[in-house]
Amino acid sequence: MESSSSYSDAREGQSFAGISNDQFSALVTVGSTPSYRNMGEDGYPHEESTNPLAVMPRGTHERDHGDIRSNGEASSAQSVRKEEVECKINAWQNAEISKISNRFKREIAVIKGVEDEQVDRATLWMKKLERKLEERRAKAHEKMQNDMAKAQRKAEERRASAEAKRGTQVAKVLEIANLMKVVGQPPAKRSFF
């Protein structure tokens, strides 16, 4: 008896390669409760637990219809076996979908990490470029200010030189005019300069 149960456990373990033993035990426990098997006199099922993942242990194909046992017991066993297979398939399907979803979530996290890294790198490069441009702009502004100050100094020097030259020439003209007034001779037709 024990060897057949270990054989069935091994077979069940093979068909549930994607499910842990704890999950499988939980499915068997949940499946051992009958689901809408008791029919009332009014033709409607009595209220009981329904679970589409319920796995019925082998040999438990009893129906709770009192003492009514008929030739349909073989078909009942087949339907129980069919339900058991369907439940195992559903459990496997859910486990595989769960694996795929988890893998997808990990992949999305990796993609997001790469995206964030590239965005950070591009932002850092842009800030560095802006900083360099700002330094160039500051240097260009300083050079422009220096050039303007230099031009203003040169203009002041030339203005001062021109003013001094004008003052010297005016002083010469006044001196010659005073000399002519003293001598009393009018200026000649051509200029003295």
Stockholm file with secondary structure:
# STOCKHOLM 1.0

chainA/1-193         MESSSSYSDAREGQSFAGISNDQFSALVTVGSTPSYRNMGEDGYPHEESTNPLAVMPRGTHERDHGDIRSNGEASSAQSVRKEEVECKINAWQNAEISKISNRFKREIAVIKGVEDEQVDRATLWMKKLERKLEERRAKAHEKMQNDMAKAQRKAEERRASAEAKRGTQVAKVLEIANLMKVVGQPPAKRSFF
#=GR chainA/1-193 SS CHHHHHHHHHHHHHHTTTSCHHHHHHHHHHHTSCCSCCBCTTSSBCCCCCCTTCCCCTTCCCCCSTTCCCTTHHHHHHHHHHHHHHHHHHHHHHHHHHHHHHHHHHHHHHHHHHHHHHHHHHHHHHHHHHHHHHHHHHHHHHHHHHHHHHHHHHHHHHHHHHHHHHHHHHHHHHHHHHHHHHHTCCCCSSCCC
#=GC SS_cons         CHHHHHHHHHHHHHHTTTSCHHHHHHHHHHHTSCCSCCBCTTSSBCCCCCCTTCCCCTTCCCCCSTTCCCTTHHHHHHHHHHHHHHHHHHHHHHHHHHHHHHHHHHHHHHHHHHHHHHHHHHHHHHHHHHHHHHHHHHHHHHHHHHHHHHHHHHHHHHHHHHHHHHHHHHHHHHHHHHHHHHHTCCCCSSCCC
//
